[in-house]
């Protein structure tokens, strides 16, 4: 059963909802990263391919994930915005 939000969600005025939405977005990002890269490495190992770009893709994408995490935890301002 999906979690229920105790009030009408509004990204502009509800900082808790914005934070939760950003964390869910990050979790989806991590899931796509894990699924894609594990699939690429699986094919690389099984087929004995010569993909020199594979390590670069993993490293760059992981760096983007780290920046995304830093943004959510340290940079994003989740203070209440009243319109």
Beta strands, then each sheet from edge to edge (+ up, - down):
end
